[in-house]
């Protein structure tokens, strides 16, 4: 483990604090220098074991340590009351589950056999990362309302995974659309319903 200065805690860095052995991931970073005071770093950090996010102010006199996180390729199998189940690519016997609250909104974009990147600390898988852009079939879409297109309006549709997203009015049921899984935003229509 290498020691980090408080101002090296950039977005994506995984670290532990001197008084807490839990692994944290930096989600947001802002360096703040106020008059008459020492500079601080305002962070939003996520506890990778509990999945809970919190605001944190890092000071110059604190000790932080960067930790190594192993990454592995895994494939999504199914979702049940225990959470989301995956298996390691190339080794279907090596399965693991992540609770709904650990994945948060990311879970709504998981389709069976979606290959993801899993992050492992010791022998515990802490988090996953989906491909940034994925394609989904629209299963429910209300009709576009005439006269509602002047401002390039949007409507709420349901995807094959059950997720609900805003899309342009010209999207119809059975269209295939591409989404950004990190923001949940519509990118483009890939295939028009036949």
SVG drawing of the C-alpha trace seen along z (x, -y; Angstrom):
<svg xmlns="http://www.w3.org/2000/svg" viewBox="-52 -35 56 60">
<polyline fill="none" stroke="black" stroke-width="0.4" points="0.0,0.0 1.4,-3.4 0.7,-6.5 -1.4,-9.2 -1.5,-12.9 -5.0,-14.4 -4.9,-16.2 -4.1,-13.0 -7.6,-11.5 -8.8,-12.0 -12.1,-10.5 -11.8,-6.8 -9.0,-6.3 -9.6,-3.5 -8.1,-4.1 -8.2,-3.4 -7.9,-6.0 -5.5,-5.7 -8.4,-5.2 -10.6,-3.0 -9.5,0.2 -12.6,0.2 -11.9,-0.5 -13.4,-3.7 -13.7,-4.9 -13.6,-8.6 -16.8,-9.6 -16.4,-13.4 -13.4,-15.7 -13.1,-19.5 -10.0,-21.3 -10.9,-24.2 -8.6,-27.0 -10.1,-29.5 -8.5,-32.6 -6.8,-32.3 -7.2,-28.5 -5.4,-25.5 -6.7,-24.1 -8.9,-21.0 -10.4,-18.6 -14.2,-18.1 -15.0,-14.5 -17.9,-12.3 -16.7,-8.8 -18.4,-5.4 -17.7,-2.6 -17.1,0.3 -18.2,2.9 -21.5,1.3 -22.2,-0.6 -23.1,-3.8 -21.9,-7.2 -20.9,-10.1 -19.4,-13.5 -16.0,-13.7 -13.5,-16.6 -9.8,-15.5 -7.2,-17.5 -3.4,-17.8 -2.6,-16.1 -4.5,-12.8 -3.0,-9.6 -4.5,-7.8 -3.3,-4.7 -4.0,-3.6 -5.1,0.1 -4.9,2.5 -8.2,3.8 -8.1,6.9 -10.4,6.7 -11.9,9.8 -14.4,10.3 -17.7,11.7 -21.1,12.4 -24.5,11.5 -26.7,14.6 -30.0,13.5 -31.5,11.4 -33.5,12.7 -34.2,11.7 -30.6,12.3 -29.4,9.8 -27.6,9.9 -25.8,13.2 -22.7,13.4 -20.1,15.9 -16.5,15.5 -15.9,15.6 -14.4,18.9 -15.3,20.4 -19.0,20.8 -18.6,22.5 -17.0,19.4 -20.2,17.5 -20.9,14.4 -23.8,12.2 -24.1,8.5 -26.9,7.0 -29.4,4.5 -28.2,1.6 -24.6,2.2 -25.3,1.9 -27.9,-0.9 -29.3,-2.1 -26.7,-0.2 -28.7,3.0 -31.6,1.8 -29.4,2.1 -28.2,5.7 -29.3,8.2 -28.6,12.0 -25.1,12.7 -24.0,9.1 -20.2,9.2 -19.1,6.8 -15.9,5.8 -15.9,6.9 -13.7,5.3 -12.3,7.6 -10.6,6.7 -9.1,9.7 -11.6,12.5 -14.7,10.3 -16.2,8.7 -17.1,5.1 -18.5,3.5 -19.0,3.9 -18.7,1.7 -21.0,2.1 -20.0,1.3 -20.5,-2.5 -22.9,-2.0 -25.4,0.9 -28.3,1.7 -31.8,2.4 -35.2,3.3 -38.1,0.9 -41.0,3.1 -43.5,0.3 -43.7,-3.2 -46.7,-5.6 -47.6,-7.1 -46.1,-10.4 -48.6,-13.2 -49.1,-15.5 -48.0,-19.1 -45.6,-18.0 -42.5,-17.9 -41.6,-21.6 -39.3,-21.5 -37.9,-18.1 -39.9,-16.6 -39.3,-13.3 -41.4,-10.5 -40.8,-7.8 -40.5,-4.2 -39.9,-0.8 -36.9,1.3 -36.6,5.1 -34.9,5.0 -37.8,3.1 -35.8,-0.2 -37.7,-3.4 -35.8,-6.0 -36.6,-9.2 -36.2,-9.1 -37.2,-11.3 -40.8,-11.1 -40.0,-9.2 -39.0,-6.0 -41.6,-3.3 -42.2,0.1 -39.8,2.8 -37.2,0.2 -33.6,1.0 -31.9,-1.9 -28.4,-2.6 -28.0,-4.1 -25.2,-5.4 -25.3,-3.1 -23.4,-5.6 -25.9,-8.4 -29.0,-6.4 -29.3,-8.8 -30.5,-7.9 -27.7,-8.0 -29.3,-6.8 -31.8,-4.5 -30.0,-1.4 -32.8,0.4 -36.4,-0.6 -39.3,1.6 -40.4,3.6"/>
</svg>
